[in-house]
Amino acid sequence: MTRKEEIKQAAFNNDRESSKENQQYFIEGAEWSDENPDEKMIAKYLYEKKGYPIDLNGNLHSFDETMKDVEKYLKYKQDKFIEKAAEWITENYRDYDHRDEFDVKGLVLDFKEYMKGE
């Protein structure tokens, strides 16, 4: 169903008993609304339905601002990942130290499994 058909159907369904003139006003109002969308409604749609970041005032971030936020988030995730790795190594390295030789291969395999969450 096209947008035009949706508008006509809504005009008829909303007020079946109104005159053709009132239904035409409804149609013209809907078409005007489609041509002149409210920026806050667009921002709300993009935030709720598409996941775009918006500020506290409901304004969309620019592409550059969004990329800066993404970089900050990736840095945060990287730092957390490194902390998790350092914690595991600190807690487990002794299990691989067999006085004669250090079991590096076993350490690395177990470490990879741990970091993957296995």
C-alpha positions as CSV (number, residue, x, y, z in Angstrom):
1,M,0.0,0.0,0.0
2,T,1.4,3.4,-1.0
3,R,1.5,6.4,1.4
4,K,-1.2,8.1,-0.6
5,E,-3.5,5.0,-0.2
6,E,-2.8,4.9,3.5
7,I,-3.8,8.5,3.9
8,K,-7.0,8.0,2.0
9,Q,-7.9,4.9,4.0
10,A,-7.1,6.7,7.3
11,A,-9.3,9.7,6.2
12,F,-12.2,7.4,5.5
13,N,-11.7,5.2,8.6
14,N,-11.2,8.1,11.1
15,D,-14.5,9.7,10.3
16,R,-16.7,7.7,8.0
17,E,-19.7,10.0,8.6
18,S,-17.9,13.2,7.8
19,S,-18.4,14.9,4.5
20,K,-16.1,14.4,1.5
21,E,-14.9,17.9,2.2
22,N,-13.7,17.0,5.7
23,Q,-12.0,13.9,4.4
24,Q,-10.3,16.0,1.8
25,Y,-9.0,18.4,4.6
26,F,-7.6,15.3,6.4
27,I,-5.8,14.2,3.2
28,E,-4.4,17.6,2.6
29,G,-3.3,17.9,6.2
30,A,-1.5,14.5,6.1
31,E,0.2,15.4,2.8
32,W,1.3,18.8,4.2
33,S,2.6,17.0,7.3
34,D,4.6,14.6,5.2
35,E,6.2,17.5,3.3
36,N,7.0,19.4,6.5
37,P,8.1,16.9,9.1
38,D,8.9,18.0,12.7
39,E,12.6,17.7,13.4
40,K,12.1,16.5,16.9
41,M,9.9,13.6,15.6
42,I,12.6,12.7,13.1
43,A,15.2,12.7,15.8
44,K,13.0,10.6,18.0
45,Y,12.4,8.1,15.2
46,L,16.2,7.9,14.4
47,Y,17.0,7.4,18.1
48,E,14.3,4.9,19.0
49,K,14.1,2.9,15.8
50,K,17.5,3.3,14.2
51,G,19.8,3.7,17.2
52,Y,21.3,7.1,16.3
53,P,22.9,8.9,19.2
54,I,21.1,12.1,20.3
55,D,21.9,14.7,23.0
56,L,19.7,15.5,26.0
57,N,17.9,18.2,23.9
58,G,16.9,15.6,21.3
59,N,19.4,16.9,18.7
60,L,21.2,14.5,16.4
61,H,25.0,14.5,16.7
62,S,27.0,15.3,13.6
63,F,28.9,12.5,11.9
64,D,32.2,13.8,13.4
65,E,30.7,13.9,16.9
66,T,29.4,10.4,16.5
67,M,32.7,9.1,15.3
68,K,34.4,10.7,18.3
69,D,31.9,8.9,20.6
70,V,32.6,5.7,18.8
71,E,36.3,6.1,19.2
72,K,35.9,6.8,23.0
73,Y,33.7,3.7,23.3
74,L,36.2,1.5,21.4
75,K,39.0,2.9,23.6
76,Y,37.0,2.0,26.7
77,K,36.3,-1.5,25.4
78,Q,40.0,-1.9,24.6
79,D,41.0,-0.8,28.1
80,K,38.6,-3.3,29.7
81,F,39.8,-6.1,27.4
82,I,43.4,-5.4,28.4
83,E,42.5,-5.3,32.1
84,K,40.7,-8.6,31.7
85,A,43.8,-10.1,30.0
86,A,46.2,-8.8,32.7
87,E,44.0,-10.1,35.5
88,W,43.8,-13.6,33.9
89,I,47.6,-13.8,33.4
90,T,48.3,-12.6,36.9
91,E,46.0,-15.2,38.4
92,N,47.0,-18.1,36.1
93,Y,50.6,-17.9,35.0
94,R,51.9,-20.0,37.9
95,D,49.9,-23.0,36.6
96,Y,52.1,-23.0,33.5
97,D,55.5,-22.5,35.2
98,H,56.9,-26.0,35.6
99,R,60.4,-25.1,37.0
100,D,62.2,-26.7,34.1
101,E,60.3,-24.9,31.3
102,F,57.5,-22.5,30.9
103,D,54.4,-23.9,29.1
104,V,53.9,-21.0,26.8
105,K,51.7,-22.9,24.2
106,G,49.3,-24.1,27.0
107,L,49.2,-20.6,28.5
108,V,48.4,-19.0,25.2
109,L,45.7,-21.6,24.2
110,D,44.0,-21.3,27.6
111,F,44.3,-17.5,27.5
112,K,42.6,-17.3,24.1
113,E,39.7,-19.5,25.3
114,Y,39.3,-17.4,28.4
115,M,39.2,-14.1,26.4
116,K,36.6,-15.6,24.0
117,G,34.5,-16.5,27.0
118,E,34.8,-20.2,26.5
